[in-house]
């Protein structure tokens, strides 16, 4: 677990808790609509800001899937969660999978949404490919090309600029 606090929101409800894990340069607030659904339906929901992201921007060690997974497992332990479904988006799929590996007695299921695009199969390979692209292009160009490729040319997308601005506010060494 980090010596820096990992931010999360906890919305009380029935277990299994849905544990929402965001993607690269995102934060737990991106799960707002899913959290609203959970609250309306009495389901416990936890949204995490992974280290280096959102309100957990400070970090004291390398950002890797195993460490971020450990952070989430620690949160679940501290909250006394007995049953959870880990929900990951993009890079968060790798972290959610790591949470399931580290806490098989707690995580009953996984929901993986739009998994990481840079590699298939091997999480270490995905991370290394991402780091290589950042080194090749530079952080700002990598982020621009990554997010541009997620939207159709000419598409009007609410929040696209906010997503890019948020990504560019993060330290450039976040992916290295």
NORZIWO-V201758 format. One record per residue. RES is the residue in three letters. SS is DSSP state (A for helix, B for strand, O for the rest). NEAR is the number of other ideal C-beta (glycine too) atoms within 12 Angstrom. D_CENTER is the distance of its C-alpha to the mean C-alpha in whole Angstrom. Layout:
res=RES ss=SS near=NEAR d_center=D_CENTER
res=RES ss=SS near=NEAR d_center=D_CENTER
//
This chain:
res=UNK ss=O near=23 d_center=16
res=UNK ss=O near=26 d_center=16
res=UNK ss=O near=12 d_center=19
res=UNK ss=O near=20 d_center=17
res=UNK ss=O near=21 d_center=16
res=UNK ss=O near=38 d_center=12
res=UNK ss=O near=28 d_center=12
res=UNK ss=B near=35 d_center=11
res=UNK ss=B near=31 d_center=14
res=UNK ss=B near=26 d_center=16
res=UNK ss=B near=28 d_center=18
res=UNK ss=O near=18 d_center=21
res=UNK ss=O near=20 d_center=22
res=UNK ss=B near=19 d_center=23
res=UNK ss=B near=24 d_center=21
res=UNK ss=B near=25 d_center=19
res=UNK ss=B near=39 d_center=16
res=UNK ss=B near=38 d_center=14
res=UNK ss=B near=49 d_center=10
res=UNK ss=B near=47 d_center=8
res=UNK ss=B near=52 d_center=4
res=UNK ss=O near=45 d_center=3
res=UNK ss=O near=39 d_center=4
res=UNK ss=O near=45 d_center=6
res=UNK ss=O near=40 d_center=8
res=UNK ss=O near=40 d_center=7
res=UNK ss=O near=35 d_center=7
res=UNK ss=A near=34 d_center=7
res=UNK ss=A near=25 d_center=11
res=UNK ss=A near=34 d_center=10
res=UNK ss=A near=34 d_center=10
res=UNK ss=A near=20 d_center=14
res=UNK ss=A near=14 d_center=16
res=UNK ss=A near=29 d_center=14
res=UNK ss=A near=31 d_center=15
res=UNK ss=A near=16 d_center=18
res=UNK ss=A near=18 d_center=19
res=UNK ss=A near=30 d_center=18
res=UNK ss=A near=22 d_center=21
res=UNK ss=A near=13 d_center=23
res=UNK ss=O near=15 d_center=23
res=UNK ss=O near=15 d_center=23
res=UNK ss=B near=26 d_center=20
res=UNK ss=B near=29 d_center=18
res=UNK ss=B near=36 d_center=15
res=UNK ss=B near=41 d_center=12
res=UNK ss=B near=42 d_center=9
res=UNK ss=B near=51 d_center=7
res=UNK ss=O near=38 d_center=7
res=UNK ss=O near=49 d_center=6
res=UNK ss=O near=41 d_center=9
res=UNK ss=O near=39 d_center=10
res=UNK ss=O near=39 d_center=8
res=UNK ss=A near=34 d_center=10
res=UNK ss=A near=21 d_center=13
res=UNK ss=A near=32 d_center=12
res=UNK ss=O near=24 d_center=13
res=UNK ss=O near=21 d_center=15
res=UNK ss=O near=28 d_center=15
res=UNK ss=O near=17 d_center=18
res=UNK ss=O near=17 d_center=17
res=UNK ss=O near=18 d_center=15
res=UNK ss=O near=35 d_center=12
res=UNK ss=O near=28 d_center=12
res=UNK ss=A near=36 d_center=10
res=UNK ss=A near=23 d_center=13
res=UNK ss=A near=28 d_center=12
res=UNK ss=A near=44 d_center=9
res=UNK ss=A near=37 d_center=10
res=UNK ss=A near=26 d_center=13
res=UNK ss=A near=40 d_center=12
res=UNK ss=A near=50 d_center=10
res=UNK ss=A near=34 d_center=13
res=UNK ss=A near=25 d_center=15
res=UNK ss=A near=40 d_center=14
res=UNK ss=A near=38 d_center=15
res=UNK ss=A near=19 d_center=18
res=UNK ss=A near=16 d_center=19
res=UNK ss=A near=25 d_center=19
res=UNK ss=O near=16 d_center=21
res=UNK ss=O near=33 d_center=19
res=UNK ss=O near=17 d_center=21
res=UNK ss=O near=23 d_center=20
res=UNK ss=B near=40 d_center=16
res=UNK ss=B near=32 d_center=14
res=UNK ss=B near=43 d_center=11
res=UNK ss=B near=41 d_center=9
res=UNK ss=B near=42 d_center=6
res=UNK ss=B near=33 d_center=6
res=UNK ss=O near=31 d_center=7
res=UNK ss=A near=40 d_center=6
res=UNK ss=A near=42 d_center=4
res=UNK ss=A near=35 d_center=7
res=UNK ss=A near=43 d_center=9
res=UNK ss=A near=50 d_center=7
res=UNK ss=A near=43 d_center=8
res=UNK ss=A near=33 d_center=11
res=UNK ss=A near=32 d_center=12
res=UNK ss=A near=45 d_center=12
res=UNK ss=A near=31 d_center=14
res=UNK ss=A near=22 d_center=16
res=UNK ss=A near=28 d_center=16
res=UNK ss=O near=30 d_center=17
res=UNK ss=O near=17 d_center=19
res=UNK ss=O near=16 d_center=21
res=UNK ss=O near=29 d_center=19
res=UNK ss=B near=34 d_center=16
res=UNK ss=B near=21 d_center=19
res=UNK ss=B near=21 d_center=17
res=UNK ss=B near=28 d_center=14
res=UNK ss=B near=26 d_center=13
res=UNK ss=B near=25 d_center=11
res=UNK ss=B near=23 d_center=11
res=UNK ss=O near=19 d_center=12
res=UNK ss=O near=25 d_center=11
res=UNK ss=O near=33 d_center=11
res=UNK ss=O near=22 d_center=14
res=UNK ss=O near=31 d_center=16
res=UNK ss=O near=21 d_center=17
res=UNK ss=O near=13 d_center=18
res=UNK ss=O near=13 d_center=18
res=UNK ss=O near=15 d_center=17
res=UNK ss=A near=30 d_center=14
res=UNK ss=A near=18 d_center=16
res=UNK ss=A near=17 d_center=18
res=UNK ss=A near=28 d_center=15
res=UNK ss=A near=29 d_center=14
res=UNK ss=A near=20 d_center=17
res=UNK ss=A near=23 d_center=18
res=UNK ss=A near=34 d_center=15
res=UNK ss=A near=25 d_center=17
res=UNK ss=A near=17 d_center=20
res=UNK ss=A near=27 d_center=19
res=UNK ss=A near=31 d_center=18
res=UNK ss=A near=17 d_center=22
res=UNK ss=A near=16 d_center=24
res=UNK ss=A near=19 d_center=23
res=UNK ss=O near=17 d_center=22
res=UNK ss=A near=27 d_center=18
res=UNK ss=A near=22 d_center=20
res=UNK ss=A near=19 d_center=21
res=UNK ss=A near=31 d_center=18
res=UNK ss=A near=30 d_center=16
res=UNK ss=A near=24 d_center=19
res=UNK ss=A near=21 d_center=19
res=UNK ss=A near=30 d_center=16
res=UNK ss=A near=28 d_center=15
res=UNK ss=A near=20 d_center=19
res=UNK ss=O near=14 d_center=19
res=UNK ss=O near=25 d_center=17
res=UNK ss=O near=19 d_center=20
res=UNK ss=O near=10 d_center=23
res=UNK ss=O near=9 d_center=26
res=UNK ss=O near=8 d_center=27
res=UNK ss=O near=11 d_center=25
res=UNK ss=O near=10 d_center=25
res=UNK ss=O near=16 d_center=21
res=UNK ss=O near=9 d_center=20
res=UNK ss=O near=18 d_center=18
res=UNK ss=A near=19 d_center=18
res=UNK ss=A near=16 d_center=19
res=UNK ss=A near=18 d_center=17
res=UNK ss=A near=29 d_center=14
res=UNK ss=A near=25 d_center=16
res=UNK ss=A near=16 d_center=17
res=UNK ss=A near=26 d_center=14
res=UNK ss=A near=36 d_center=13
res=UNK ss=A near=22 d_center=17
res=UNK ss=A near=20 d_center=17
res=UNK ss=O near=33 d_center=14
res=UNK ss=O near=20 d_center=16
res=UNK ss=A near=20 d_center=18
res=UNK ss=A near=15 d_center=17
res=UNK ss=A near=34 d_center=13
res=UNK ss=A near=34 d_center=13
res=UNK ss=O near=23 d_center=17
//
